Amino acid sequence: MSKTFHILNFGCRASQSEGASIHEELIAADGTPADSPYDANVVIVNSCTVTAEADRDVRQTIRRIGSRNPNAHIIVTGCYAQRAPEELAALPQVRYVVGNSHKALVPQFALDTTHGQAEIFCSDIFLERELKPASHVGSGVRTRAIVKVQDGCNANCSFCVIPSVRGRSRSIDPDSALQEIRQLVARGYKEVVLSGIHLGTYGRDLTGKITFHALIVRVLEIPGLERLRLSSIEPLEVAPEIIDLVATHPRMARHFHIPLQSGSARILRAMYRPYTPQYYSELVTRIRSRVPDAGIGADVMVGFPGEMDEDFIATYRLIEESPLTYLHVFPFSSRPGTVAATLANQIPDHVSRFRAKTLRSLISAKNEAFRRDMIGREIDVLTLEEGSAISSNFVRVRLPAGVPVNQWTRVLVTDINDDGVQAVEKV
C-alpha cells in the first residue's frame, strides 16, 4: 500500500477504540498516516449520530475535506453510516459508506484505488451476535490504549438512537480480551481503558455469565499493566465491589463516569431510565466517601420534551449538592425512530441552550474548586505528550518541557490553569 491515510474519530471511547484498530491495520498494510485529512489520499470518517449536532459536524467535516482535498477518497463508517447511509453517500467525494455491520471491512476498502460512485455496505445490525476483539498491532508508541470489550445495548431509553445502530449487547470472550491487553502491555502501553456501549452489562451474553467486576479483577492480574481506567458505567451497574476495587487497588484509576441525564424523577421516568435521583445522589456520595479524591463525571441532558422549570431546577440542585467534578451537557436532540421524537411539549432551542449554559457554569465552578484542592499535593502522573500528563482522577496536568513521554512522574501541583493544573517534577 502506497497510500497516505487519516482517520477522524467522532463520538464515544468505543468508537475511538474502533478507529485505533483501523489505524493499526492500515499501518500493518504499509499505509502511511498523514498529519491532516487535507494531506491524505484516503480519509476515514468514523462517525457519531447521538445528536443532530453530531450528524451536522460529520457532514460539515466531509464537505470541508472535499473542498480542501479534492483528490481524497472519503470512507464514512460508524453510527451515522449505519443509521443513514444514503444520506452520506450523496456527499461529495464519498467513495464508501460502511455501517457498523461491516466496519471490519474498512481497512480493505481503504486499499481500493478505483474511482466511481459511492458504494454502501450496511445491513441489519441486529443480526450481529458475536463481538470479535480488535486487532491492535503496530509500533505501540502511545501511552493509553482504549480496549472495547462490549458493544451494543439492550436498554430502551426513549431518547436514544444508539441501540438501533449498535445492535444487541455483545461481549468479547474474556480470554480474548485478556490476550489483547497482554499484547498492549508488551508493546509499552502503561494505561488501558476498558470501554463499551453499555459497559456494565459485560458478560451477560456469554456462556458462564462472567460479570464485569470479575473481568476487571482478571485484567488487574496481568503482569506489567500499570493502570486500568473504566469508561462510562450506568448507575445501577456501579456495583459496591467495583467501588471497593477503585478505592483499594493501587493500579485502578480513581475515576468514575456515571450518566445522570436528569435530576428530575418525572423526567427520568419519561426517559425510561431505571433509577431515581435519590439513588444516583446516594451512589456518587458513597463513591466520594470511599474514594475522596476521585474524579466523578456525568452525562446530563437538558430540554427533554416536557421538561418544566421545576424539573430543570431539580437537576441543578442535585448537581450543585453532589460531588460531581465534570459534566458532559447535551441539549435534547430529536432522533429518528425514538419514542422521545414523538412526544408533545418539545422545548424551544433557546430554552435548552440557556439551561445547558447554566449547568456548564455550575460545573465549571465545581471543577475549579476540585482542582484547587489539589494544589500543594504530590501525585503520580502519566505523561501523554510533551508537557502534558493525566492524573489518576482524570485531571490534565501541565508540566515543564523536557519530561519524557509515556513515563510515570511524581509531581507537585502548584496552581490551576484553564483546563487542569500546573505541576513541577519532584526530584
C-alpha positions as CSV (number, residue, x, y, z in Angstrom):
1,M,0.0,0.0,0.0
2,S,1.5,3.4,-1.0
3,K,-1.4,5.5,0.3
4,T,-1.4,8.1,3.0
5,F,-4.5,8.0,5.3
6,H,-6.0,10.0,8.1
7,I,-8.8,8.9,10.5
8,L,-11.2,11.3,12.1
9,N,-13.0,9.8,15.1
10,F,-16.2,11.2,16.4
11,G,-18.1,10.2,19.5
12,C,-17.5,7.8,22.3
13,R,-14.5,5.8,23.5
14,A,-15.8,2.6,21.9
15,S,-15.7,4.4,18.6
16,Q,-12.2,5.7,19.3
17,S,-11.1,2.1,20.0
18,E,-12.5,1.0,16.7
19,G,-10.7,3.9,14.9
20,A,-7.5,2.9,16.6
21,S,-7.9,-0.7,15.4
22,I,-8.5,0.5,11.8
23,H,-5.4,2.7,12.1
24,E,-3.2,-0.2,13.2
25,E,-4.5,-2.5,10.4
26,L,-3.6,0.2,7.8
27,I,-0.1,0.6,9.3
28,A,0.3,-3.2,9.1
29,A,-0.7,-3.0,5.4
30,D,2.1,-0.4,4.8
31,G,-0.1,2.6,5.0
32,T,1.4,6.0,5.9
33,P,-0.5,8.1,8.4
34,A,-1.0,11.8,7.3
35,D,-0.9,14.6,9.8
36,S,-4.0,16.1,8.4
37,P,-7.1,15.0,6.4
38,Y,-6.2,17.6,3.8
39,D,-2.9,15.8,3.1
40,A,-4.2,12.3,2.9
41,N,-5.1,10.1,-0.1
42,V,-7.7,8.3,2.0
43,V,-9.8,9.9,4.8
44,I,-11.8,7.7,7.1
45,V,-14.6,9.5,8.9
46,N,-15.6,7.4,11.9
47,S,-19.0,9.0,12.6
48,C,-21.3,9.5,15.6
49,T,-25.1,10.0,15.4
50,V,-26.0,10.5,19.1
51,T,-27.4,14.0,18.3
52,A,-28.4,16.1,15.3
53,E,-25.4,18.3,16.1
54,A,-23.1,15.2,15.8
55,D,-24.6,14.5,12.4
56,R,-24.1,18.1,11.3
57,D,-20.5,18.0,12.4
58,V,-19.8,14.9,10.3
59,R,-21.5,16.4,7.2
60,Q,-19.6,19.7,7.6
61,T,-16.3,17.8,8.0
62,I,-16.9,15.8,4.9
63,R,-17.7,18.9,2.8
64,R,-14.7,20.7,4.2
65,I,-12.4,17.8,3.3
66,G,-13.9,17.6,-0.2
67,S,-13.3,21.3,-0.7
68,R,-9.7,21.4,0.6
69,N,-8.6,18.0,-0.6
70,P,-10.4,17.3,-3.9
71,N,-8.5,14.2,-4.7
72,A,-9.1,12.4,-1.4
73,H,-11.2,9.2,-1.3
74,I,-13.5,9.5,1.7
75,I,-14.8,6.5,3.6
76,V,-17.6,7.1,6.1
77,T,-18.2,4.5,8.8
78,G,-19.7,4.3,12.3
79,C,-23.1,5.0,13.8
80,Y,-24.2,7.7,11.3
81,A,-23.2,5.5,8.5
82,Q,-25.3,2.7,10.0
83,R,-28.4,4.9,10.5
84,A,-28.5,6.9,7.2
85,P,-26.0,5.5,4.6
86,E,-27.8,7.0,1.6
87,E,-27.6,10.5,3.1
88,L,-23.9,10.2,3.5
89,A,-23.3,8.6,0.1
90,A,-24.8,11.7,-1.6
91,L,-22.0,13.9,-0.2
92,P,-19.1,14.8,-2.5
93,Q,-16.1,12.5,-2.7
94,V,-17.5,9.8,-0.5
95,R,-16.4,6.5,-2.0
96,Y,-17.7,4.1,0.6
97,V,-20.3,4.2,3.3
98,V,-19.7,1.4,5.7
99,G,-22.1,0.8,8.5
100,N,-21.2,-0.7,11.9
101,S,-22.4,-4.1,10.5
102,H,-19.4,-4.0,8.0
103,K,-16.9,-1.9,9.9
104,A,-14.3,-4.7,9.8
105,L,-14.1,-4.2,6.0
106,V,-12.9,-0.5,6.2
107,P,-9.2,-1.3,6.0
108,Q,-9.8,-3.4,2.9
109,F,-11.8,-0.6,1.3
110,A,-9.0,1.9,2.1
111,L,-6.7,-0.1,-0.2
112,D,-9.0,0.4,-3.2
113,T,-7.6,2.9,-5.7
114,T,-10.6,2.9,-8.1
115,H,-12.9,5.8,-8.7
116,G,-16.6,5.6,-9.0
117,Q,-19.9,6.3,-7.4
118,A,-20.3,5.8,-3.7
119,E,-20.9,2.2,-2.6
120,I,-22.9,1.3,0.5
121,F,-22.1,-1.6,2.8
122,C,-24.7,-1.8,5.5
123,S,-27.0,-4.5,6.8
124,D,-29.3,-5.2,9.8
125,I,-27.1,-4.7,12.9
126,F,-29.4,-6.9,15.0
127,L,-28.1,-9.9,13.0
128,E,-24.7,-9.4,14.8
129,R,-24.5,-11.9,17.6
130,E,-20.8,-12.0,18.4
131,L,-18.2,-9.4,19.2
132,K,-14.7,-10.1,17.9
133,P,-11.6,-8.5,19.6
134,A,-9.9,-5.6,17.8
135,S,-6.6,-6.3,16.3
136,H,-4.2,-3.9,18.0
137,V,-0.9,-4.3,16.1
138,G,1.9,-1.9,15.2
139,S,4.5,0.2,17.0
140,G,2.9,0.8,20.4
141,V,4.3,4.4,20.8
142,R,1.2,5.7,22.6
143,T,0.7,5.7,26.3
144,R,-3.0,4.8,26.7
145,A,-5.0,2.1,24.9
146,I,-8.8,2.0,24.7
147,V,-10.0,-1.6,24.6
148,K,-13.6,-2.2,23.6
149,V,-14.8,-5.3,25.5
150,Q,-18.6,-4.8,24.9
151,D,-20.8,-3.4,22.1
152,G,-24.5,-2.8,21.6
153,C,-27.2,-2.0,24.1
154,N,-30.4,-3.8,25.3
155,A,-31.8,-0.8,27.1
156,N,-34.6,1.2,25.5
157,C,-34.1,4.8,26.7
158,S,-36.8,6.9,25.0
159,F,-34.3,9.5,23.6
160,C,-31.5,7.2,22.4
161,V,-30.9,6.0,18.8
162,I,-27.7,4.1,19.7
163,P,-29.3,0.6,20.2
164,S,-30.6,0.8,16.6
165,V,-27.1,1.5,15.2
166,R,-25.1,-0.8,17.5
167,G,-27.4,-3.8,17.9
168,R,-27.9,-6.0,20.9
169,S,-25.4,-6.2,23.7
170,R,-22.4,-8.4,22.8
171,S,-19.3,-9.1,24.9
172,I,-15.8,-10.2,23.9
173,D,-14.7,-13.5,25.4
174,P,-12.7,-12.7,28.5
175,D,-9.7,-14.8,27.4
176,S,-9.6,-12.8,24.1
177,A,-9.8,-9.5,26.0
178,L,-7.1,-10.5,28.3
179,Q,-4.8,-11.6,25.5
180,E,-5.3,-8.3,23.7
181,I,-4.4,-6.4,26.9
182,R,-1.3,-8.5,27.4
183,Q,-0.2,-7.7,23.9
184,L,-0.8,-4.0,24.5
185,V,1.2,-4.1,27.7
186,A,4.1,-5.9,25.9
187,R,4.1,-3.1,23.4
188,G,4.6,-0.4,26.0
189,Y,1.2,0.8,26.8
190,K,1.0,1.9,30.5
191,E,-2.7,2.6,30.8
192,V,-5.6,0.6,29.5
193,V,-9.2,2.0,29.3
194,L,-12.0,-0.6,29.2
195,S,-14.8,0.7,27.1
196,G,-18.2,-0.3,25.7
197,I,-21.6,1.0,24.7
198,H,-23.3,-0.5,27.8
199,L,-20.1,-1.5,29.6
200,G,-21.6,-2.6,32.9
201,T,-23.6,-5.4,31.1
202,Y,-20.3,-7.0,30.0
203,G,-20.5,-10.8,30.1
204,R,-24.3,-11.3,30.4
205,D,-24.5,-12.7,26.9
206,L,-21.5,-15.1,27.4
207,T,-21.6,-18.7,28.5
208,G,-20.7,-18.8,32.2
209,K,-22.1,-15.3,32.8
210,I,-18.9,-13.6,33.8
211,T,-19.5,-10.3,35.5
212,F,-17.8,-7.0,34.7
213,H,-16.3,-7.0,38.1
214,A,-14.8,-10.4,37.5
215,L,-13.3,-9.2,34.2
216,I,-11.7,-6.2,36.0
217,V,-10.2,-8.5,38.6
218,R,-8.7,-10.7,35.9
219,V,-7.3,-7.7,34.0
220,L,-5.6,-6.4,37.1
221,E,-3.8,-9.7,37.4
222,I,-1.9,-9.1,34.1
223,P,1.8,-8.6,34.8
224,G,3.1,-5.2,33.7
225,L,-0.3,-3.4,33.5
226,E,0.4,-0.2,35.3
227,R,-3.1,1.5,35.3
228,L,-6.6,0.4,34.5
229,R,-9.3,3.0,33.8
230,L,-13.0,2.4,33.3
231,S,-15.1,4.1,30.8
232,S,-18.8,5.1,31.3
233,I,-20.9,2.8,33.6
234,E,-24.6,3.1,34.2
235,P,-25.7,3.9,37.8
236,L,-27.3,0.5,38.5
237,E,-24.1,-1.3,37.3
238,V,-21.7,0.5,39.6
239,A,-21.5,-2.4,42.0
240,P,-20.1,-2.0,45.5
241,E,-17.3,-4.3,44.7
242,I,-16.3,-2.1,41.8
243,I,-16.2,0.9,44.1
244,D,-14.1,-1.1,46.5
245,L,-11.6,-2.0,43.8
246,V,-11.2,1.6,42.8
247,A,-10.8,2.6,46.5
248,T,-8.2,0.0,47.4
249,H,-6.3,-1.2,44.3
250,P,-3.2,0.9,43.5
251,R,-3.5,0.3,39.8
252,M,-7.1,1.3,39.4
253,A,-7.7,4.9,38.2
254,R,-9.6,6.9,40.8
255,H,-12.2,7.9,38.2
256,F,-15.9,7.2,37.5
257,H,-18.1,8.4,34.7
258,I,-21.7,7.7,35.5
259,P,-24.5,9.1,33.3
260,L,-27.2,11.0,35.2
261,Q,-29.3,12.5,32.3
262,S,-31.7,14.3,34.7
263,G,-32.2,15.1,38.3
264,S,-36.0,15.0,38.0
265,A,-37.7,11.8,38.8
266,R,-40.5,12.6,36.4
267,I,-38.2,13.2,33.5
268,L,-36.1,10.1,34.3
269,R,-39.3,8.0,34.1
270,A,-40.2,9.6,30.7
271,M,-36.6,8.8,29.5
272,Y,-37.1,5.2,30.6
273,R,-34.1,5.5,32.9
274,P,-34.3,2.7,35.6
275,Y,-33.1,4.7,38.7
276,T,-34.2,7.6,40.8
277,P,-32.4,10.9,41.5
278,Q,-32.1,9.8,45.1
279,Y,-30.4,6.6,44.1
280,Y,-27.9,8.5,41.9
281,S,-27.2,11.1,44.6
282,E,-26.5,8.4,47.2
283,L,-24.3,6.5,44.8
284,V,-21.9,9.4,44.0
285,T,-21.9,10.4,47.7
286,R,-20.9,6.8,48.6
287,I,-18.1,7.0,46.0
288,R,-16.8,10.3,47.3
289,S,-16.8,8.8,50.8
290,R,-14.8,5.7,49.7
291,V,-12.5,7.5,47.2
292,P,-12.1,11.1,48.5
293,D,-10.0,12.3,45.5
294,A,-12.0,10.6,42.8
295,G,-12.9,12.4,39.6
296,I,-16.6,11.8,39.1
297,G,-18.2,12.8,35.8
298,A,-21.7,12.5,34.3
299,D,-23.8,13.0,31.2
300,V,-26.7,15.3,31.6
301,M,-29.5,16.1,29.1
302,V,-31.5,19.3,29.2
303,G,-34.6,20.3,27.3
304,F,-36.1,16.8,27.2
305,P,-39.8,17.1,25.9
306,G,-42.0,18.3,28.8
307,E,-39.1,19.4,31.0
308,M,-40.5,22.2,33.1
309,D,-38.6,24.8,35.1
310,E,-39.0,22.7,38.3
311,D,-37.5,19.7,36.6
312,F,-34.5,21.6,35.5
313,I,-34.2,23.1,39.0
314,A,-34.2,19.6,40.4
315,T,-31.3,18.7,38.1
316,Y,-29.4,21.9,39.0
317,R,-29.9,21.2,42.8
318,L,-28.8,17.6,42.5
319,I,-25.6,18.6,40.7
320,E,-24.9,21.5,43.0
321,E,-25.1,19.3,46.1
322,S,-23.3,16.3,44.5
323,P,-19.5,15.6,44.4
324,L,-19.5,15.6,40.6
325,T,-16.4,17.1,39.2
326,Y,-17.2,17.4,35.5
327,L,-20.2,17.1,33.1
328,H,-21.0,16.4,29.5
329,V,-24.1,18.5,29.0
330,F,-26.3,17.8,26.0
331,P,-29.4,19.7,24.9
332,F,-32.1,17.2,23.8
333,S,-31.9,16.3,20.2
334,S,-34.8,14.5,18.5
335,R,-33.5,11.3,17.0
336,P,-35.4,9.5,14.2
337,G,-37.3,6.4,15.4
338,T,-37.1,7.1,19.1
339,V,-40.1,7.5,21.4
340,A,-39.0,10.9,22.5
341,A,-39.1,12.2,19.0
342,T,-42.9,11.7,19.0
343,L,-43.6,13.4,22.4
344,A,-45.5,16.6,22.8
345,N,-44.2,19.7,24.6
346,Q,-40.9,19.9,22.7
347,I,-38.7,22.5,24.4
348,P,-37.6,25.6,22.3
349,D,-34.0,25.6,21.4
350,H,-33.2,28.8,23.1
351,V,-34.5,27.4,26.4
352,S,-32.4,24.2,26.1
353,R,-29.3,26.3,25.3
354,F,-29.9,28.5,28.3
355,R,-30.3,25.5,30.6
356,A,-27.1,23.9,29.2
357,K,-25.2,27.1,29.7
358,T,-26.4,27.3,33.3
359,L,-25.3,23.8,34.1
360,R,-21.9,24.3,32.4
361,S,-21.4,27.4,34.5
362,L,-22.2,25.5,37.7
363,I,-19.9,22.6,36.9
364,S,-17.1,24.9,35.9
365,A,-17.1,26.4,39.4
366,K,-17.3,22.9,41.0
367,N,-14.5,21.7,38.8
368,E,-12.3,24.7,39.6
369,A,-12.8,24.0,43.4
370,F,-11.9,20.4,42.8
371,R,-8.7,21.3,41.1
372,R,-7.8,24.0,43.6
373,D,-7.9,21.3,46.3
374,M,-5.1,19.6,44.5
375,I,-2.7,22.5,45.0
376,G,0.2,21.5,47.2
377,R,-0.3,17.8,46.8
378,E,2.2,15.4,45.3
379,I,0.7,13.0,42.8
380,D,2.0,10.4,40.3
381,V,1.0,11.2,36.7
382,L,1.5,9.5,33.3
383,T,2.9,11.8,30.6
384,L,0.8,11.6,27.4
385,E,2.8,14.1,25.3
386,E,5.4,16.8,25.6
387,G,4.4,19.0,28.6
388,S,1.1,17.2,29.3
389,A,0.1,14.3,31.6
390,I,-3.1,12.8,33.0
391,S,-3.7,12.1,36.7
392,S,-5.4,9.0,38.2
393,N,-8.5,11.1,38.9
394,F,-8.8,12.4,35.3
395,V,-7.2,15.9,35.6
396,R,-5.0,17.2,32.9
397,V,-1.6,18.1,34.3
398,R,0.7,20.7,32.6
399,L,4.4,20.0,33.1
400,P,7.6,21.9,32.1
401,A,9.1,20.9,28.8
402,G,11.6,18.0,28.9
403,V,9.7,15.4,30.8
404,P,9.8,12.2,28.6
405,V,6.5,10.9,27.1
406,N,5.0,7.7,28.4
407,Q,6.6,7.9,31.8
408,W,5.4,7.9,35.3
409,T,6.4,11.1,37.1
410,R,5.9,12.3,40.6
411,V,4.9,15.9,40.6
412,L,3.9,18.7,42.9
413,V,0.7,20.6,41.9
414,T,1.4,24.3,42.1
415,D,-1.6,26.0,40.5
416,I,-4.6,25.6,38.3
417,N,-4.9,26.6,34.7
418,D,-7.8,26.8,32.2
419,D,-8.5,23.1,31.9
420,G,-6.3,21.4,34.5
421,V,-3.5,22.0,36.9
422,Q,0.1,23.2,36.7
423,A,2.8,21.0,38.3
424,V,6.6,20.7,38.7
425,E,8.5,17.5,38.7
426,K,9.7,16.3,42.1
427,V,13.4,15.4,42.2
